[in-house]
Amino acid sequence: MSTIGFIGLGIMGRPMAGHLQNKGHELFVLKHRSTLPTELMDAGAIACTSPKVVAEKAEIIITMLPDTPQVESVLFGNSGIAEGLSPGKLVIDMSSISPSQSKVFAERIKQAGCDYLDAPVSGGEVGAKAATLTIMVGGDQVAFEKAKPLFELMGQSITLIGGNGAGQTAKVANQIIVALTIEAVAEALLFASKAGVDPGKVREALMGGFAGSKILEVHGARMINRSFDPGFRISLHQKDLNLALEGARELGLCLPNTATAQELFNASDKSLDHSALVKTLEKLAGHTVS
């Protein structure tokens, strides 16, 4: 069994850390709030006062944070992870952050004699709870093999994409597809509903054809049932599309439909699930999917 530090116990991180703990790994967590998840603490998780202490106690340190600045702060800020590392340890960032910055972070961690993997995930809260996440990994083969048994406790589809930064690049590509598919599903259901056809029946029919997808299945149902409590907030998806558009500028690429999806997110309620993009299209159409 490994000693694991886990920093970032939000909607996704909490169940992910729980899966590791349930298989007997000793868990060190960051006490950055007045309370920590009861289920983790009752099962023996040890609270630490800083990321540095987490890194001192654990042989493998995992971060699951909202964005690039938070990861940088936890890694390299005052009393950060880097200050508590000793040679041979492994840092795994499972956040969704800038691919180029991920490469920079990896180099800085390697200078301390440690390994670094970027391993962002897809699957949302449902996948985190069910341990069915897709995990896209960037880093070297040896570090990947060391981490793979842990990844297998949190996800089902686990792929080493390439070197550091490649995992984050794959995640950005994933988020482009997800955003554009949500927008396409919303337009299709809005079209059907406005035409006077039952969108639920349309969704049912399309699920059996070439248009079938996980997004049509899950988020199509959310749009019809008006269930927009966040599994993955629009604000977080906006952050990922910003990474896509920033990366496109660096590469000299034009991503016109990604930019359109981002503009629709800009006009949406950032606190809702990203399937609530349909609500913005409904405002433009003067019609609600029903």
N, C-alpha and C positions, 0 to 999 in steps of 0.2 A: 504494500500500500504506500501511496505517496503522501507527502505533506503538501497541501495546495493552498495558495493564497488566492482569494477571489475578491476582486474589487469592482463593484457595480452591481448591486442587488436590486435592480429595478424589475420591470415587468418580465423581461427576458432572463436577466441574470439570476434572479432568485430561484426559479425552478432548475436552471442549468446547474447552479451550485448544489442544489438539493440532490440531483441525480448522482453527482460525484460523492457527496457525503453518504448517501444511502448505500453505496457500494464499498464503504469502509475507509475512504480516504479522509485523512485528518484535514479539517478546514479552518483556515485563518481568514478572517474578514475584517474590513475596515469599519471602525466605529466612527462614522462621520455624521450620524444623526443621533437624536435622543433615544431612538429605539432601533433595534435590529430585528429581522424576521424571527418570530418566536419559534417557528418550526426548525430553523437551522440552529438557533441557540440551544433549544431544548435537546437537540440531538448531539450537542457537544462542540459546536463551532466556537472558536476562540476569537474574541474581539481584540483588535489591535488599535493603537492610538494613531498610527500614521502608515502611509504606504511603505515607508522605510522599514518599519517593524514587521509588516506583512512579509516583505522580501527577505528579511533576516530569518524569519521563522520557517518559511516555506521553500521547498526545492523547485516547485513550479508555480509561477505567478500568472494568473489570468485576469485580464481587464475586460470589462463589458460596459462601456461608457457611451454617452450620447454623441460626441463629436471629437474632431481632431484636437481642439484646444484642451479639452478635459483629459484626453489621453496624454498629451504632452506634459500637462501639469502634474498628473499622477506619476508619470515616469521620471520626470526630470526637475520638478519643482522642489521647493524646500521640504526636506524630509520625504523625498520621493523614492520610488522603487529603486532607482539607480544607486542611491546612497546605501541601500541595504543589501545589494547584490554581492555575491562572492563567486569566483570562477566555477563554471559547470552548471549553473542554474539556467532555467529556461523561462523566458517571458513569452506569453501568448496573448496577443491582443485580438479579442473577438468582437470588438467594436467595428462599426462601419465608418471608416475615415479616409482621408486623402491618400491615394496610392503613393504619390511622390513623397509625402511626409512620412508615410510608413517605412519607406526605404531609408530615410534619414534616421528615424528612430532605431531601426534595426542596426545600422552601422554604429550608433552610439552605444547600444547595448552590447554589441559584439566586442567593442573596445574594452569592456569590463570583463571579457573572457566568458561571456554567456551567450546562449542561443536565443533567437527571436523568431517567432512565427506570427504572421498576420493571418487570422483565421475567422473572417466575418461569416455570419450565418444568414440563412433565409429560412422562413417558415413561421415567423411571428410568434405570438404568445402561445398559440395552439401547439406549434411545433416544439417550442421550448418545454412546455408542460408534458408533452407526450414523448419527448426525447426522439423526435423524428426530424430534427433540423438538417438542412443541407449546409455543409461546412466547406468553404472554399479556402484553401491554404496556400500561403506563400512562404517559402523558406527552403532550407536544405533538407535532403532526404533523411539524414540521421536524426535531426530534431523532429521531423515529422513522424518518424517511427516511434520516437520516445513519447510523443503526444497522442498518437493514434488511439491507444487504449482508452484515454480520457475522452477523446472525441466520440468514440463509439458508445460511450455512456450518455452522450447528449444528442447525437444525431444518427442518421441512417446513411445519407449520401455524403461521403467524405472524399475529397479529391485534392491531391497536391497539384496545384496549377503550374507552379514554376517558382522562381526565386522570390525574395522578399518584395512585396508590393503587388505580386501577381494575384494573390487572394483578394486584395482590395479592388483591383481592377475588375476581377470577375464579379464581385459584389456590385460595383457600379453598373456593369453591363446588366446584371440581374434586375437592378432597380429601374433601369430604362425600360426593360421589357414589361415589368410589373406595372409601371405607371401608364404606359401606352395601352396595355391590355385592359386595365381598369377603365381608362377613358373610352376605349372601344366598346366594352361591355355596357358602360353607362349610356353611350350614344345609341346602341342597338336596342336596349330596353326602353329608353325614352322614345325612340322611333316607333316601336311596337305599341307602347301605351298610348301615344298621341294618335296613332292610327285606329285606336279602339280595340286592339287585340290584347288579350290577357298576357302580360309580360311573364307571368309565372309559367304559363303553358309554352310560351316561346323559349324561355330558358330551358325548360324540360326537353323540348325538341332539339335544341341546339347542342345540348350536352351529349347527344348521341351521334353528332356529326363532326365534321372537320373543325368547326368553331369551338368544340368542347375544350375546356381548360379548367384548371383548379380555380382560377380567378372567376370564371363564369359560375362555377359551382358555389364557391364560398361567398365571394363579394357580390355576385349576382343576387344571391339569396338575401344578403344584407340590404341591398338596394330595394328589393321588393318588400322586405319585411320591415324596412325603416329602422334597422338596427345598426347604429353608428358609434356605439361605445368603443373606445380605442383598443384595438389589438396592436395596431401600428399607426401612430398619429401622423396626420398630414404634415405637421412640422418636421418630423423626422424624415419623411420621404422627400420633403423639400430640400433638406440638408443633403440627401444623397443625390438628388438631381442637380444641385449646385456643384457637387463634386464632378458630376458628368459634364456639365457645361464648362466648368473651369478646365477640366482635362481636355475637352474638345478644343478649347482656345489654344492650349499649350501645343496640341497636336496639329492645329490648323484644319480641324474638322468642322463640318456643318451638321448639327443635329436638330433640324427644324421641328420635328414632332416632339422631341424631348423638351425643347423650349416652350412649345405650346402647352404641353402638360404642366410645366412649371408655372406658366401664367395662370392656368386654371386653378392650380393649387394656391397661387397667390391670392385669388379671389374667394378662397374657401375658408371655412372655420378650422383653424390650425389645430384645435384641441380634439377634433373628431378623428375617427378612423379614416384611412385614406380612401376607403370605398365611398365616403361622403362627397367625393368629387362630383358624384351624380347630382348633388344638390345645387352646385354651381351651374351645371348644364340645364337643370330644371328652371332656374331663375331666368336664364337666357331664353328658354323656350316658353316660359309662362305656363308650364305644365308639370305635374308631379307624377312620377312612375307609380301606378296603382292598378 
